Amino acid sequence: MPSVFIICNPLSDTIVPSEYAQIRKWGVTPGSMNLVEFALIQRIKREGRVLAVTPGGSGANTARGIAWLAKKTGRPLDVYFLGAVGEDAEGETLTRLLQDAGVKPLLGKKKGSQTGTSLVLVTPDHERTMCTYLGACRELRLEDLPEAPIRQADVLYVTGYNWDTPNQREVVHRAAEVARGAGRMICLDVSDPFLVNRYREELLSWIPGRVDLLFGNREELSALTEAREDEAILKKATTLAPTVVMKTGKEGCVIASRGEVIRVPATETCVRDTTGAGDAFAAGFLFALLQGKTLFQCGELANRLAGGIVSVYGCDYSKLLDLGVLESDTRHSSNV
């Protein structure tokens, strides 16, 4: 059975409709991911209006999306998710919700720590600002890493958010060693332009020779490569990883691999909330990849799933209608 192993921060996602004036009053940067203290999380919950709560964190959203597609299409696969939570009610709830979604959670429980949470502030223009308290996420350590599922997994998928602590980076580095030793594919989503700017040199030294498939949106890959135009961004990015997938929002995506550039147009959709769009994109791409699809087909499903997620509030796959994912042709090679 195909399988994917994902490492990222498990969070409880809380959707809070907001105005830009409120966001500025709370002292956070609009349109970005802001690491905050727990006191600000509590304040925003008091002063704002909670619309929805879902299991979240970038990698967890991707894990749930892959599991949802597997169930939707009747093509079973194993989705492992590694992270750290607190020994608290929120951690237990998050574990249960991931299991209910079809994910196999491998969550280290950290005594005395609070499970991480992320407030997603959605403005009237449908953009989102994230206020994240990482809590126990930052305590993921090597002893939490089970190596056997990584050796067996077809794909190891990690996010740039793991670079925020030395111990999390150590976990990713070891996981990549195990995956590479077993001949498995390694995928990295660089995750956030501010994160890229903080850890650019570390990423530039780590990616080559390890990462087979690099995900990022235009802004993130521009920050990584210090290039501005798409052609230059992709040219530099493919010197780091053999296959690069650049998300280009309402335009869709561009895939560069082995000298070939593939443009995949986006699907028309009604945008309500962009929370989890990139995570859903990765889920669609990885699921299609595990089914042996071509790169163009991977991009098509990725765009379709991302387009579905932005049409609902929160990264809630259960609210999606049929996205045409029951495609029968699985004979093509992914060419990765």
Summary of the structure (lengths in Angstrom):
residues: 336
radius of gyration: 18.4
end to end distance: 19.4
largest distance: 53.9
contacts: 1237
relative contact order: 0.15
helix: 43%
strand: 24%
